[in-house]
Amino acid sequence: MGRLITLLVLATLASKAFTGRWPWELWRLSERSQDEAQARALLGLGRDARRDEIIEAHRRLLTRVHPDRGGTSDQVHAAARARDLLLARLERLGQQQ
């Protein structure tokens, strides 16, 4: 049991040394990047989409999924979440640079 704990501690320290992040930070980043990939797919955008492209893609999607045009409110909320997630990513990147 002591060897297992030692191995886990060493693996955790190696992760921090090689990536600069703790393993639990890497898992959180992975979940966030998956959410962002789904948002980009929903809006039909690439990774390098600018703010105006995100907003325009959101507007185009809303014209298709709005309840008055046969869509549902859940689809409208999903589109808004996707837009907000991608705009928040741009803000984070802008603050880091």
N, C-alpha and C positions, 0 to 999 in steps of 0.2 A: 504494500500500500504506500509505503514511503517513497518507493521508486516512481510510482505513478504520479504522486504529488510533485516530486522533484522534476519529472519530465514535463508536466503541465506548466510549472513555473518557468522552466527553461524555454519552452515553446512560446510562452507569453512574452518573455523578455526578448527572445529572438524576433518575434513579430514587431515589437516596439523598435528594436534596433534596425531592422531592415526596412520597414515601411514608415517608421516615424509615428505610427498609430498603434493603439492597443487593439487586440482582436475584436473586442465588442464595438469599437468605433468602426472597424472595417465592416462588420455585419450591418450596422446602421446605415453606412454609406451604400452598401449593396442594396438594401431595401429601398433607399431613396432613389438610387439610379434605376431600379426596376420600375418604380412608380413614375419616374420621369420618362422612361422609355414608353410606357403605356400611354402616358399623356401625349407624347409626341405622335404616337401611332394613331390615337384618336383624332388628333387635329391634323394629321397628315403633314408633319413638319420634320425637318432634319435637326441634328444636334446643334447646328450653328444658326438656328433661326433667331432673328432679331425681334425686338419688342413689337414693332409694327406688324411683322409677319405673324406673330402669335395672336395678336388682337384681330387681324384680318381673318385668319384661319378660324378663330372662335366665332366670328360673325357669320362666316360661311356655314359652319356647322350648325349654328343656331337656326339659320333659315331652313335647314332640313329637319331638325329634330324638335322644333317648337310645337307645343301642343295644338296650336291653331292650324298647324300643317300636318297633323297626323302623328306627331311624336309624343313623347311623354315628359312629364316634369322630371323624372329620374334622369332621362337623357340630357335635359337642360342642366341639371345639377352636375352631372358628370363632366359636361363640357366646361362649365364654370370652374370646377375643381382642377381640370387639366390646365386651363388658362392660368389660374392662380398659382399652380405648382410651377409651371414653366416661367412665369414672371418672377416668382420668388427666387428661382434658380439664377435668373439674370441679375437680380439685385445682389445675391450672395457673391456671384462672380465679379460684379462691378466693385463691390466693397473690398474684395481680396486683391484686386489688381491695382 
